[in-house]
Amino acid sequence: MTTERMLDRLATLIGPPPEDVVPVPWELGPEALGFQLPADYRAFADRYGTVSIGDELHVYTPSQAPPSPQAGQPVGFEGFLHCTTEPYGYCTTLARAYRDGDHDECPYPLFPAEGGLLNWGNNWDSDHFFWLTRGPDPDRWPVAAKFHSLREWDLFEGGFLEFLLAAVTEQYPYHADVVPGGMKQLGDGRGYRPRGDWSKQLWQ
């Protein structure tokens, strides 16, 4: 299924995108990140911005709105990476576990290590969702899910949009953990809450 068809399918499930999302300046991504993010994720971000699906699954994008209200939280591409590299966050705990050989807790290195995990979302149950950045083609990166309460990892051999669709259509074995409580209407015919977009980001 093409990216466009997957986005159209997703819209029938979670609702149409907001009308005022400003596309991210992805052309700045390779210099800021060292690589380009997957095409299906970029297409999603340009349509929806940062959202909470089912008011549970929080999808980060390189937006002006930081993913947490902490003072000094960076925004834009730096803020997106901060979700993985923040020195006192959960991902740092995972990175330490991997370095210490506790591969039950974390079987993969964390970005910026080669082939490391790059965080793109979480939920209220403290489950975290990543790309496993193995190989040079971001469009072939699988999704790795850490289910914190289950103390279990799952590697989904598909892309970002495939993972979202599998979760919200309950085709993914852990769908009830990805979106706890399942899909629900949150008003205005939508099953998500907008959390921000790129529109307030100022470039010098």
Secondary structure, DSSP 8 states (H G I E B T S, - for coil): --HHHHHHHHHHHH----S------GGGHHHHHSS---HHHHHHHHHH-EEEETTTEEE--S-SS-SS--TT---HHHHHHHHHH-TTSHHHHHHHHHHTT-TTT--S-BTTSTT-EEEEEEETT--EEEEE--SS-GGG--EEEEETTTTEEEEESS-HHHHHHHHHTT-STTHHHHSTT-----STT-SEEEEE-STT----
